[in-house]
Amino acid sequence: MNISQLTYSELRNLLDQGKLSCVQIVTFYLSQIEAYNASLNAFLEVYSEEALDKAAQIDQKIASGTAGELAGLVVGIKDLLCYEDHRSYAGSKILQTFKSTFSATAVQRLIDQDAIIIGRQNCDEFGMGSTNENSAFGPALNFKNTAHVAGGSSGGSAVAVQANMCHVSLGTDTGGSIRMPASFCGVMGLKPTYGRVSRWGLIAYASSFDSIGPIARNVSDLACVMKYISGKDSYDSTVVSVDEISKSAPLTSSKKIAYIKEMAEHSSLQPEIKQAFFERLEYLRLKGYEIIPVDFPFVDALLPTYYVLTTAEASSNLSRFDGVKYGHRTEVPVKDLLDMYKKTRDEAFGEEVKRRIMLGTFVLSADYYDAYYTKAQKVRRLIKEYTQQLLKVFDFIVSPTTSTTAYRLGEKTLDPLQMYLGDLFTVQANVAGLPAVSIPMGEDSSALPMGFQIMGDVFQEEALLNLASELV
């Protein structure tokens, strides 16, 4: 029996029938971690004994008929998510030694249903990166070819699913950080509507963009995890209740799908990805969908808007990491408190984090606030309104997830602007606060995975996943 190829629903049936045990499932995933993690660097920490103990307890609950709805689901969590009495480093040296005193709401909701947390997964420092090369603990590598990156920032989370080291992962997505690594690794990743999943316990990068979502091998597991992590939370006032979600406008049956011409014809698009994308569109056309190219006048404004606003929010959010209450503190002699702040942050923040803090501080400064930050907020509103106008006419907007397959290790690190351009296809969903899913779209001539992205209107995750199931 190949446990990794089963959906959670299939696993649960076997558990309920007594044909499989949670201990067997955890043992399988631990063996995969033992075999592959040293070369892939997907997990920063593995909770081996704890996971086995939890599995034994859940086996007893299954036998007595008291097990939760996710009993035996083995989950890895990104290093940006807090887990009570466990380390959370955010991929950064500045949080080394930090142990969380509470669990993120999304993590706790899985635990409450008897899911098993197997370990903490590698990521770009504070979620800032597209390749996982900005992690203070080294990059996670692509299981298909370890000379290539896994994508970021949820690189470890995607690789862990790709290499069958856990059943699903919880990642985070600020500008594509679930979907990009899912595409590079040939798995599925869902970025939910902003406000569907509580951000309580997520170590923030950009609070008005960050989303928590699942990475899995199949559509049903994405839907399963979303069912339990969604919904109102008293700790996060931005979260919408399940009742409000159910009242959102139902999807029309028009079967109309748009793709943005400027993206589908973009000069950065790898020819094999472009060909595979249009083949998928033809497949949908044959299934009765109306496929229509549309213009999007704000394509060139997507990345500038995203980076102005996210760096501004990052400069504010990361000001709390100063070495006073927790995490790293410099051991170099200091003159005063301000000197301690400076030396601590200089020692423990990586280059990319420093770059984004400085950019954010610049755009928030008195002389440039209106020229950059205020203007970016206005453009964000235009992007959101134009995108939602399209979604009143069309059921979905589709695109490739990324412009190329996984980069070679070190290929983009010397040119941050080239790295930022890799986010072009994914940032629109975050700027507009909309749900988007990346699903596999075959492989290129180098056997590297390609991804197909579907974006929908607010709270239309179920519709996105239904379309995704037609394509995989």
Secondary structure, 3 states (H helix, E strand, C coil): CCHHHCCHHHHHHHHHCCCCCHHHHHHHHHHHHHHHHHHHCCEEEECHHHHHHHHHHHHHHHHHCCCCCCCCCEEEEECCECCCCCECCCCCHHHCCCECCCCCHHHHHHHHCCCEEEEEECCCHHHCCCCCCCCCCCCCECCCCCCEECCCCCHHHHHHHHCCCCCEEEEEECCCCCHHHHHHHCCEEEECCCCCECCCCECCCCCCCCEEEEEECCHHHHHHHHHHHECCECCECCCCCHHHHHCCCCCCCCCEEEEEHHHHCCCCCCHHHHHHHHHHHHHHHHCCCEEEEECCCCHHHHHHHHHHHHHHHHHHHHHHCCCCCCCCCCCCCCCCHHHHHHHHHHHHCCHHHHHHHHHHHHHHCCCCHHHHHHHHHHHHHHHHHHHHHHHHHCCEEEEECCCCCCCECCCCCCCHHHHHHCCCCCHHHHHHCCCEEEEEEEECCCCCEEEEEEECCCCCHHHHHHHHHHHC
